[in-house]
Amino acid sequence: MLYQLDKKIFCFLYRMATNNHKVKNIMIHITRISSKVYFMIYLFGSIFLLMNHKNQLLFFWLGPSISFVIGKYLRYKIKRKRPFVTLAIKTHIAHQANGSLPSMHSVSATAIGVAILLEFGPIGIVFIMLAFLTGLSRVMVGVHYPLDILFGGIIGGIVTYCVMSLYK
């Protein structure tokens, strides 16, 4: 039942992008730049901590890193097929037909958003919202189901919070 709901939500969002050229182009753009944006955010946060609070840098790196490893391990074990494979649809971006659950974009973006929130305060909320937008774009371009995004966000957020809480 949950997978049926997941598929229905996917189809609704995918069709929304497919039927609206402007929405599709915005989602493609978000998908393409999100990894670069989060890399830069993480890099600048790391440089700031290196210059000002070296003792916090390890946990700032560990939270998202452990989240990423857990996400990769779960994807290897779960082996959920991507929606464009199971539904035989055309994606709006080129993508490999590898595992889908959890979304590693969602794991990473949420983990970095939570790390920024815990280290730098309310500005982190902006990055968590951007993580949501990144996840939404991955669904709308046809490469992830909504549950892939949700599960990735939960992993990234909870693991990073737990690891970084060890320092605080």
C-alpha positions as CSV (number, residue, x, y, z in Angstrom):
1,M,0.0,0.0,0.0
2,L,2.8,2.4,0.9
3,Y,4.5,1.7,-2.4
4,Q,1.3,2.3,-4.3
5,L,0.9,5.7,-2.6
6,D,4.6,6.4,-3.4
7,K,4.0,5.6,-7.0
8,K,0.9,7.8,-7.2
9,I,2.7,10.8,-5.7
10,F,5.7,10.2,-8.0
11,C,3.4,10.1,-11.1
12,F,1.6,13.3,-10.0
13,L,4.9,15.2,-9.5
14,Y,6.6,13.8,-12.6
15,R,3.6,14.7,-14.8
16,M,3.6,18.2,-13.3
17,A,7.1,18.7,-14.6
18,T,6.5,16.8,-17.9
19,N,3.4,19.0,-18.7
20,N,4.9,22.3,-17.7
21,H,8.1,23.3,-19.6
22,K,9.0,26.1,-17.1
23,V,8.6,23.8,-14.0
24,K,10.6,21.0,-15.8
25,N,13.5,23.4,-16.6
26,I,13.6,24.8,-13.0
27,M,13.7,21.2,-11.6
28,I,16.4,20.2,-14.1
29,H,18.5,23.2,-13.1
30,I,18.0,22.5,-9.3
31,T,19.0,18.9,-9.8
32,R,22.1,19.8,-11.8
33,I,23.4,22.5,-9.4
34,S,22.4,21.1,-6.0
35,S,25.5,18.9,-5.5
36,K,27.8,21.8,-6.4
37,V,25.9,24.2,-4.1
38,Y,26.1,21.8,-1.1
39,F,29.7,21.1,-1.7
40,M,30.5,24.8,-1.6
41,I,28.4,25.3,1.6
42,Y,30.1,22.4,3.3
43,L,33.6,23.6,2.1
44,F,33.0,27.2,3.4
45,G,31.6,25.8,6.7
46,S,34.7,23.6,7.1
47,I,37.1,26.4,6.3
48,F,35.3,28.7,8.9
49,L,35.5,25.9,11.5
50,L,39.2,25.2,10.7
51,M,40.1,28.8,11.2
52,N,37.9,29.5,14.3
53,H,36.8,26.2,16.0
54,K,39.1,23.4,15.0
55,N,37.8,21.1,17.8
56,Q,34.3,21.1,16.2
57,L,35.5,20.3,12.6
58,L,35.8,16.6,13.2
59,F,32.1,16.2,14.1
60,F,31.1,18.6,11.3
61,W,32.7,16.1,8.9
62,L,31.8,12.9,10.7
63,G,28.0,13.4,10.8
64,P,27.5,13.8,7.0
65,S,30.3,11.2,6.3
66,I,28.7,8.5,8.4
67,S,25.3,9.4,6.9
68,F,26.7,8.9,3.5
69,V,28.3,5.5,4.3
70,I,25.0,4.3,5.9
71,G,23.0,5.5,2.9
72,K,25.4,3.7,0.4
73,Y,25.2,0.5,2.4
74,L,21.4,0.6,2.6
75,R,21.2,1.3,-1.1
76,Y,23.4,-1.7,-1.8
77,K,21.3,-3.9,0.4
78,I,17.8,-2.7,-0.6
79,K,18.4,-2.5,-4.4
80,R,15.2,-0.6,-5.2
81,K,14.9,0.1,-8.9
82,R,14.5,3.7,-10.1
83,P,11.1,4.8,-11.3
84,F,12.2,5.3,-14.9
85,V,13.2,1.6,-14.8
86,T,10.0,0.2,-13.2
87,L,7.6,2.5,-15.0
88,A,9.4,2.6,-18.3
89,I,9.4,6.4,-18.6
90,K,11.8,8.9,-20.0
91,T,13.7,10.9,-17.4
92,H,14.3,14.7,-17.8
93,I,18.0,14.1,-17.1
94,A,20.4,11.4,-18.1
95,H,20.9,9.0,-15.2
96,Q,22.2,5.5,-14.5
97,A,19.7,2.8,-13.7
98,N,21.4,2.0,-10.3
99,G,19.7,1.8,-6.9
100,S,17.2,4.4,-5.9
101,L,16.6,4.0,-2.1
102,P,17.7,6.0,-0.3
103,S,18.4,9.1,-2.4
104,M,22.1,9.9,-1.8
105,H,21.3,13.5,-2.9
106,S,18.8,13.7,-0.1
107,V,21.1,12.0,2.5
108,S,23.9,14.4,1.7
109,A,21.9,17.6,1.4
110,T,19.9,17.0,4.6
111,A,23.1,15.9,6.5
112,I,24.9,19.1,5.5
113,G,21.8,21.2,6.3
114,V,21.6,19.7,9.7
115,A,25.3,20.1,10.3
116,I,25.1,23.8,9.3
117,L,22.0,24.2,11.6
118,L,23.8,22.7,14.5
119,E,27.1,24.7,14.0
120,F,25.8,28.0,12.6
121,G,22.3,28.3,13.9
122,P,19.1,29.3,12.0
123,I,20.8,29.8,8.6
124,G,20.8,26.0,8.6
125,I,17.0,26.0,8.2
126,V,17.5,27.6,4.8
127,F,19.7,24.7,3.8
128,I,17.3,22.1,5.1
129,M,14.6,23.8,3.0
130,L,17.0,23.7,0.0
131,A,17.5,20.0,0.7
132,F,13.7,19.5,0.5
133,L,13.7,21.3,-2.9
134,T,16.6,19.2,-4.1
135,G,14.7,16.1,-3.2
136,L,11.5,17.4,-4.9
137,S,13.6,18.1,-8.1
138,R,14.9,14.5,-8.1
139,V,11.4,13.2,-8.1
140,M,10.1,15.6,-10.7
141,V,12.9,14.8,-13.2
142,G,12.0,11.1,-12.8
143,V,15.0,9.6,-11.0
144,H,13.6,9.0,-7.5
145,Y,10.4,8.0,-5.8
146,P,9.2,10.3,-2.9
147,L,10.0,7.5,-0.3
148,D,13.6,7.5,-1.6
149,I,13.8,11.2,-0.8
150,L,12.1,10.9,2.6
151,F,14.2,7.9,3.7
152,G,17.4,9.7,2.6
153,G,16.5,12.8,4.5
154,I,15.7,10.9,7.6
155,I,19.0,9.0,7.4
156,G,21.0,12.2,6.8
157,G,19.2,14.2,9.4
158,I,19.1,11.7,12.3
159,V,22.6,10.3,11.8
160,T,24.2,13.8,11.5
161,Y,22.3,15.1,14.5
162,C,23.3,12.1,16.7
163,V,26.9,12.2,15.7
164,M,27.2,16.0,16.2
165,S,25.4,15.8,19.5
166,L,28.2,13.7,20.8
167,Y,30.3,16.9,20.7
168,K,27.8,19.3,22.0
